[in-house]
Amino acid sequence: MNFWTARRGGPPRCAITSGGPRSPSREGTVAGLLWLAMNFPAVCDAMLDKTEFDAVDDEDPCQEPEPFCAECGADIGIFLRYGTDWRHYLGDVTTAEQIEVFDPGHDPVVAWRLPGIPA
């Protein structure tokens, strides 16, 4: 059985083998990251910024940094319903409360902060 016949209804990256789903190879991971950097550079930049933030030794490693706009201090996020761009929003995304996406008149400037720390 070759690579192409191992797949079941999906692209080769989703191939199911006799041992279960295959994990991505190192080359496949690198190719995926390169694709992300070329097609969605802003998302890739934000991901790398968060990775640098996570590398800092923190007393409470359970606290995940959250994105915010460095220009106005508002919370920002990527909401796939509206596309893959960063957008300003109001509301609490950790509960069932509705969020409201708004346009403050400028593009978001992505920065990271710990929860509960004002900009």
C-alpha positions in Angstrom: 0.0 0.0 0.0 1.4 3.4 -0.9 0.9 6.8 0.6 -1.9 7.7 -1.8 -4.0 4.6 -1.3 -3.7 4.9 2.5 -6.0 7.9 2.6 -9.7 7.6 3.3 -11.8 10.5 2.0 -9.3 13.2 2.7 -6.1 14.8 1.6 -2.8 12.9 2.1 -2.1 14.9 5.4 -5.1 13.1 6.9 -4.1 9.6 5.9 -5.1 6.8 8.1 -2.7 3.9 8.3 -3.0 0.5 9.8 -1.4 1.9 13.0 -3.9 4.7 13.2 -3.6 8.4 12.1 -0.1 9.4 11.1 1.5 12.3 12.9 3.0 14.9 10.6 6.6 14.5 9.6 9.2 17.1 10.4 9.2 18.1 6.7 5.4 18.4 6.7 5.4 20.6 9.8 8.0 22.9 8.3 6.0 23.0 5.0 2.9 23.9 7.0 4.6 26.7 8.9 6.1 28.1 5.7 2.7 28.0 4.0 1.2 29.9 7.0 3.9 32.5 7.0 3.5 33.1 3.2 -0.3 33.2 3.2 -1.2 34.7 6.6 1.9 36.6 7.7 0.0 38.6 10.4 -1.3 35.4 12.1 2.2 33.9 11.9 3.8 37.1 13.4 1.3 37.0 16.3 1.9 33.3 16.9 5.7 33.9 17.1 5.1 36.9 19.5 3.1 34.6 21.8 5.8 31.9 21.6 8.4 34.5 22.7 6.1 35.5 25.6 5.6 31.9 26.7 9.4 31.4 26.8 9.6 33.7 29.8 9.8 31.9 33.1 6.5 32.7 34.9 5.6 32.0 38.5 2.1 30.8 37.4 2.5 28.9 34.1 -1.3 28.3 34.0 -1.8 32.0 33.1 -2.0 32.2 29.3 -1.3 35.6 27.8 -4.2 37.2 25.9 -4.0 39.4 22.8 -4.9 43.0 22.9 -4.5 46.1 20.7 -1.3 48.0 21.7 -2.8 51.2 20.1 -6.0 51.5 22.0 -5.9 48.7 24.7 -9.0 46.9 23.5 -9.3 43.1 23.5 -8.7 41.6 20.0 -9.1 38.1 18.5 -9.5 36.2 15.3 -13.1 35.1 14.7 -13.4 32.8 11.8 -17.0 33.8 11.1 -15.5 37.2 10.0 -12.3 35.9 8.4 -8.7 35.4 9.5 -7.9 38.9 10.4 -7.6 40.3 14.0 -10.6 42.2 15.1 -11.5 44.4 18.1 -14.3 43.0 20.3 -16.3 43.7 23.5 -17.5 40.9 25.8 -16.2 37.8 27.5 -15.0 35.0 25.2 -14.6 32.6 28.2 -18.3 32.4 28.9 -21.5 32.0 26.9 -21.9 35.8 26.8 -22.2 37.3 23.3 -19.3 39.2 22.0 -19.6 42.3 19.8 -17.0 42.9 17.1 -16.4 46.6 16.5 -14.3 48.9 14.3 -12.4 51.6 16.3 -11.1 53.2 13.1 -7.6 51.6 13.0 -6.1 48.2 12.4 -5.3 46.1 15.5 -1.7 46.2 16.7 -1.2 42.8 18.2 0.4 42.6 21.7 0.1 40.1 24.5 -0.8 40.6 28.3 -1.6 38.4 31.2 -5.4 38.1 32.0 -6.7 40.9 34.2 -3.8 43.3 33.5 -5.0 46.5 31.9 -3.3 47.8 28.8 
